[in-house]
Amino acid sequence: MSRKQQLLKRHRRNKRVTVLVVLAAIIALSVLVAWWLAPLLLTGAWVAHEAWFADHLFYAPSDDYQYSFPAYTPQPKVHLHGEQLRLDDGVMLADDAMLILAVRVKSTWLGRFLDPRIELSGGANPDVQTFERGVGGVRYLNLSGQAQALSAGVLRLRGRYCRVSGEPVLWALEHADYRRQRVMVIAPHADDAELAAFGLYSQADEAWIVTLTAGEIEAEHYQQMGMSMVDAARLKGRLRAWDSLTVPQWAGVAQERCVQLGYFCLQLAAMRDKPGQPVGSREADLSDTRLFRQFNSFVLPGDADGAPTWNNLLADLRETVLRARPDVIVLPHPTLDPHPDHLCAQQAVLEVLKSLDWQPTLLGYANHLHDNDRWPMGNSGEGVALPPAFDAGLPVQPVCLALSVEQQRDKAMALGMMHDLQPPAPFKRRLRRTLQRWLAGRSGSPYGENEFFRKAVRRHELFWRL
């Protein structure tokens, strides 16, 4: 069982216990006071849960985030005077440095019901970064793009529903401009490349997009059109395979540099465990990958028999990497992103790289998160603070790419072309969002209903150098 599954299991167990305690209290009150209290209190408890307690947060908001950065990372001295953040005299910052500021954030009582956020103002790039309701610990702000304002002494930090306190600590991390290199993005499913790295690959001198699976399962939306489960899964897989090859062209990536390997969703782990044994689709009644890779512009080793095996996957990846010879490979982060297909995608790439005569730079991304399903918190267009982390034993090297408003809109349109992000949300989720908008002050994304429009269309794309 993965760590994410363990956290979900514990979360659901705790929720069941809480529900039983609340039900017992409501029944006792209705018996002792009046019968009509039961439906009234049950309705109120359900509304409160949906508005304020429905987030999957697998840690206490009062926990300190714990990060360490590579040795010898510059730490310019910085001080907080009221809301104003000031560097020591004579300190100047490189405009392209990634700036990380550790501060202690404490929510007000309103911050237990409305999302606490810190507003960055005073420069040419005003920003907002949002944190957990009830936050009460050390958090890491992403000040990338604020170097000029900070150097000029005009950057201000204003807490909304929270207070910023303590002596801040600043790190200035420098990294290469990966846009000027040959970039390959590894996407376990269609849309993973766009969610994680559209801004990067759309600006790269040369970009390749390699999608591992057709993403054919969970095709209920297509079953509602009158199709069987098998037909719906095959249609969904064909559509997502097509998306993976065509949507990157919106960003200027040539079709011959987009590759769809056509393996089956949530089956990579089973393939890895028995490398020579074919593992068919869970829902599409297929054991041949070639249906989903027919639009590739060149032949791959797995096309010989179409067998969905780990050995074929490695051969396909190796052929593609050798053809592209990327300077940078962007792939799922091995510890932050818990999706099983994402973990296997990262493992497959590392296995292929062992046999190469050069080693590209590896940048990790996290489209899913172990500890907080809502991260990045806040709204579309806002900045991305560092995610929850509670082990400072291993230094990390984050990399930040800033996106203009125009680039964010292009990214949103790319996501909108992805068929898997188009179906409407279930009724319960729409009702929950309505209650959160009325009672918790949350707003949806102007770009689309799917939660990924809020999470992914931001002023920052965040990666980790592996």
ZATIMAR-572732 format. One record per residue (C-alpha): residue in one letter; x, y, z. Coordinates in pm, whole numbers, padded with zeros to 5 digits, always signed. Each point is the difference from the previous one (the first is absolute). Layout:
BEGIN
AXYZ/...
END
This chain:
BEGIN
M+00000+00000+00000/S+00138+00341-00099/R+00053+00277+00254/K-00286+00195-00158/Q-00235-00297+00043/Q+00110-00040+00362/L-00069+00368+00068/L-00342-00025-00164/K-00083-00312+00200/R+00093+00174+00327/H-00190+00313-00102/R-00317-00197-00075/R+00029-00196+00326/N+00030+00320+00201/K-00291+00152-00190/R-00221-00302+00077/V+00079+00031+00370/T-00080+00373-00007/V-00329-00062-00183/L-00105-00260+00258/V+00077+00236+00289/V-00193+00286-00164/L-00296-00226-00078/A-00011-00124+00358/A+00002+00358+00131/I-00277+00107-00240/I-00218-00299+00090/A+00049+00069+00371/L-00100+00366-00043/S-00308-00089-00207/V-00114-00249+00266/L+00066+00232+00293/V-00117+00330-00155/A-00215-00028-00315/W-00028-00240-00292/W+00033+00273-00263/L+00354+00074+00114/A+00126-00314-00172/P-00071+00096-00366/L+00099+00361+00068/L+00334-00091+00159/L+00074-00271-00257/T-00051+00247-00284/G+00218+00258+00174/A+00275-00254+00067/W+00001-00113-00364/V+00016+00359-00130/A+00286+00080+00242/H+00189-00309-00112/E-00033+00081-00370/A+00096+00367+00049/W+00288-00029+00246/F+00108-00360+00065/A-00011-00178-00338/D+00365+00064-00097/H+00233-00300+00006/L+00272+00130+00230/F+00215-00275+00147/Y+00195+00205+00252/A-00077+00262+00264/P-00010+00359-00135/S+00209+00097+00302/D+00290-00222-00116/D+00314+00179-00119/Y+00105-00073-00357/Q+00360-00121+00005/Y+00232+00061-00294/S+00374+00003-00052/F+00170+00128-00311/P+00338-00090-00154/A+00309+00096+00197/Y+00143+00341-00083/T-00334+00131-00130/P+00024+00379+00051/Q-00205+00131+00292/P-00024+00379-00033/K-00087+00162+00332/V-00356+00129+00007/H-00218+00162+00267/L-00372+00056+00037/H-00102+00341+00135/G-00376-00005+00037/E-00112-00096-00349/Q+00318+00113-00174/L+00270-00250-00095/R+00350+00148-00018/L+00341-00133-00097/D+00312+00101+00183/D+00168+00306-00150/G+00204-00074-00310/V-00159-00337-00076/M-00123-00039-00360/L-00181-00294-00154/A+00016-00151-00347/D-00327+00057-00185/D-00022-00365-00110/A+00075-00156+00341/M-00264-00214+00165/L-00066+00164+00335/I-00143-00206+00286/L-00103+00173+00323/A-00071-00197+00318/V-00243+00179+00232/R-00226-00098+00286/V-00367+00033-00094/K-00279-00001+00260/S-00364+00012-00102/T-00250+00228+00169/W-00330-00145+00117/L-00147+00090-00340/G+00286-00192-00157/R-00157-00319+00130/F-00296+00054-00231/L+00149+00207-00285/D+00324-00093-00180/P+00294+00193+00153/R+00223+00168-00255/I+00296+00232-00022/E-00017+00285-00248/L+00328+00115-00157/S-00011+00361-00116/G+00223+00297-00073/G+00164-00120-00320/A-00089-00066-00361/N-00121-00356+00072/P-00262+00003+00277/D-00084-00348+00115/V-00207-00203+00246/Q+00099-00331+00159/T-00254-00201+00197/F+00035-00244+00289/E-00205-00249+00202/R-00290+00122+00211/G+00115+00008+00360/V+00366+00027-00106/G+00237+00045+00291/G+00357-00083-00100/V+00299+00067-00223/R-00084+00036-00369/Y+00215+00066-00306/L-00104+00287-00226/N+00109+00004-00364/L+00134+00351-00066/S+00116-00078-00355/G-00058+00309-00212/Q+00024+00232+00302/A+00379+00058-00008/Q-00021+00361-00120/A-00264+00097+00254/L+00193-00168+00279/S+00329+00161-00104/A-00171+00340-00013/G-00145-00052+00348/V-00362+00042-00111/L-00128-00357+00031/R-00281-00036+00254/L-00152-00316+00153/R-00355+00040+00120/G-00186-00283+00167/R-00369-00050-00070/Y-00166-00213+00268/C+00351-00069+00131/R+00301+00172+00155/V+00366-00025-00104/S+00247-00003+00288/G+00354-00092+00099/E+00329+00067-00175/P-00028-00105-00365/V+00268-00206-00175/L+00071+00049-00371/W+00170-00235-00249/A+00106+00102-00352/L+00021-00307-00225/E+00145+00039-00347/H-00059-00245-00282/A+00057-00025-00373/D-00254+00131-00247/Y-00145-00334-00103/R-00205+00167-00274/R+00323+00031-00199/Q+00055-00376-00001/R-00154-00305-00165/V-00282-00103+00234/M-00187-00331+00019/V-00312-00021+00216/I-00105-00345+00121/A-00378-00013+00045/P-00150-00315+00155/H-00338+00113-00141/A-00120+00251-00256/D-00020+00344+00171/D+00279-00069+00254/A+00252+00182-00221/E-00232+00300-00034/L-00089+00010+00370/A+00360-00013+00113/A+00208+00163-00269/F-00196+00173-00277/G+00177+00328+00075/L+00340-00167-00017/Y-00048-00210-00310/S-00184+00275-00188/Q+00306+00227+00040/A+00273-00263-00045/D+00232+00019-00299/E-00103-00360-00076/A-00256-00209+00186/W-00109-00364-00009/I-00315-00133+00168/V-00008-00374+00080/T-00327-00136+00139/L+00013-00350+00148/T-00366-00105+00030/A-00324+00057-00187/G-00188+00078+00323/E-00299-00204-00115/I-00162-00096+00332/E-00276+00176+00198/A-00199+00073-00315/E-00342+00043+00165/H-00052+00328-00186/Y+00003-00191-00328/Q-00214-00283+00134/Q-00273+00261+00055/M-00010+00031-00380/G-00132-00356-00016/M+00329-00185-00045/S+00112-00313+00180/M+00289+00024+00245/V+00238-00150-00258/D-00105+00232-00283/A+00008+00303+00229/A+00351-00087+00125/R+00128-00047-00354/L-00148+00330-00114/K+00142+00184+00300/G+00343-00153-00059/R-00004+00097-00368/L-00104+00356+00085/R+00267+00044+00268/A+00265-00155-00225/W-00099+00253-00267/D+00012+00282+00258/S+00353-00099+00102/L+00120+00034-00359/T-00192+00309-00111/V-00033+00237+00297/P+00379+00062+00027/Q-00016+00140-00353/W-00197+00291+00151/A+00331+00084+00171/G+00205-00040-00319/V+00125-00354+00062/A+00029-00182-00332/Q-00218-00309-00036/E+00301-00222-00066/R+00131+00087+00347/C-00319-00117+00175/V-00006-00372+00082/Q-00282-00213+00142/L+00109-00342+00133/G-00355-00128+00050/Y+00043-00209+00316/F-00294-00042+00233/C-00103+00219+00290/L+00082-00124+00353/Q+00173-00310-00140/L+00360+00120+00001/A+00072-00137+00348/A-00122-00346-00101/M+00216+00018-00313/R+00303+00102+00206/D-00048-00289+00243/K+00000-00256-00286/P+00205+00167-00275/G-00056-00258-00273/Q-00371-00067+00060/P-00264+00197-00194/V-00248+00191+00218/G-00321+00096-00176/S-00239+00286+00058/R-00229-00014+00302/E-00303+00125-00191/A+00066+00011-00376/D+00039-00377-00053/L+00330+00058-00180/S+00341-00164+00019/D+00151+00186-00295/T+00132+00355+00028/R-00002+00075-00371/L-00359+00133-00007/F+00118+00299+00203/R+00334+00063-00174/Q-00103-00007-00365/F+00060+00375-00049/N+00366-00001+00107/S+00232+00135-00270/F+00265-00271+00038/V+00012-00371+00082/L+00086-00114+00352/P+00127-00342+00119/G-00333-00080+00166/D-00181+00035-00332/A+00133-00340-00104/D-00249-00190+00217/G-00196+00266+00191/A+00055-00192+00323/P-00062+00211+00313/T+00311-00112+00188/W+00253+00186+00211/N+00278-00115-00230/N-00176+00155-00299/L-00060+00321+00195/L+00373+00026+00081/A+00093-00069-00363/D-00245+00265-00124/L+00129+00256+00248/R+00362-00075-00082/E-00061+00038-00373/T-00178+00332+00054/V+00267+00139+00233/L+00278-00102-00241/R-00185+00164-00288/A-00059+00325+00190/R+00322+00012+00209/P-00154+00245+00249/D+00206+00229+00220/V-00283+00008+00257/I-00260-00263+00086/V-00304+00118+00196/L-00170-00288+00183/P-00212-00074+00309/H+00170+00061+00333/P+00075-00334+00171/T-00117+00097+00351/L-00238+00297-00041/D-00230-00149-00266/P-00169-00319+00128/H-00196-00111-00308/P+00111-00360-00077/D+00036+00064-00374/H+00208+00310+00076/L+00231-00198+00226/C+00045-00268-00265/A+00063+00258-00271/Q+00284+00147+00204/Q+00144-00345+00072/A-00012-00096-00368/V+00188+00312-00105/L+00270-00058+00262/E+00042-00359-00117/V+00043+00116-00361/L+00252+00267+00098/K+00234-00262+00150/S+00091-00119-00349/L+00066+00342-00156/D+00338+00157-00071/W-00120+00341+00127/Q-00222+00105+00288/P-00256+00277-00048/T-00109+00233+00277/L-00311-00133+00176/L-00278+00233+00118/G-00279-00150+00211/Y-00360+00121+00013/A-00300-00078+00221/N-00347+00005-00155/H-00133-00189+00302/L+00114+00031+00359/H+00016-00239+00294/D-00097+00233+00280/N-00234+00263-00142/D-00233-00064-00292/R-00067+00372-00038/W+00360+00112-00058/P+00080+00239-00154/M-00251+00181+00217/G-00168+00321-00109/N-00135+00111-00335/S+00097-00008-00367/G+00265+00257-00085/E+00150+00012+00350/G+00350-00101+00102/V+00104-00347+00113/A+00159-00028+00346/L+00202-00310+00085/P-00215-00305+00081/P-00019-00180+00337/A+00328-00170+00092/F+00094-00146+00337/D+00343-00158-00049/A+00291+00242-00006/G+00255-00282-00022/L+00025+00008-00379/P+00081+00337-00162/V-00227+00099-00288/Q+00064+00235-00289/P-00322+00158-00129/V-00012+00165-00341/C-00258+00263-00086/L-00115+00123-00340/A-00214+00316-00010/L-00293+00016-00243/S-00149+00322-00131/V-00377+00046-00010/E+00005-00073-00374/Q+00195-00323+00057/Q-00241-00102+00274/R-00292+00049-00237/D+00169-00212-00266/K+00057-00269+00262/A-00366+00017+00103/M-00111-00039-00362/A+00230-00303-00040/L-00160-00159+00306/G-00344+00083-00138/M+00078-00204-00313/M+00067-00309+00213/H-00308-00222-00010/D+00054-00134+00350/L-00036+00349+00152/Q-00321+00085-00188/P-00280-00207+00164/P-00203+00181+00267/A+00072-00074+00364/P-00238-00232+00190/F-00298+00168+00166/K+00138-00049+00352/R+00326+00172-00091/R-00183+00291-00164/L-00219+00039+00309/R+00307-00006+00226/R+00166+00273-00207/T-00316+00212+00020/L-00005-00029+00380/Q+00372+00081+00016/R-00050+00303-00222/W-00283+00131+00222/L+00143-00089+00340/A+00377-00034-00042/G+00069+00269-00259/R+00151-00236-00256/S-00037+00069-00370/G+00035-00228-00298/S+00229+00043-00297/P-00118+00223-00285/Y+00155-00246-00244/G-00192-00318+00075/E-00192-00204+00254/N+00257-00273+00056/E+00212+00053+00313/F+00320-00018-00204/F-00078+00336-00163/R+00026+00159+00346/K+00307-00199+00103/A+00207+00012-00318/V-00066+00338-00163/R+00231+00208+00223/R+00266+00267-00027/H+00261-00263+00095/E+00088-00347-00125/L+00191-00180+00274/F+00252-00281-00054/W+00266-00173+00208/R+00344-00085-00131/L+00056-00369+00069/
END
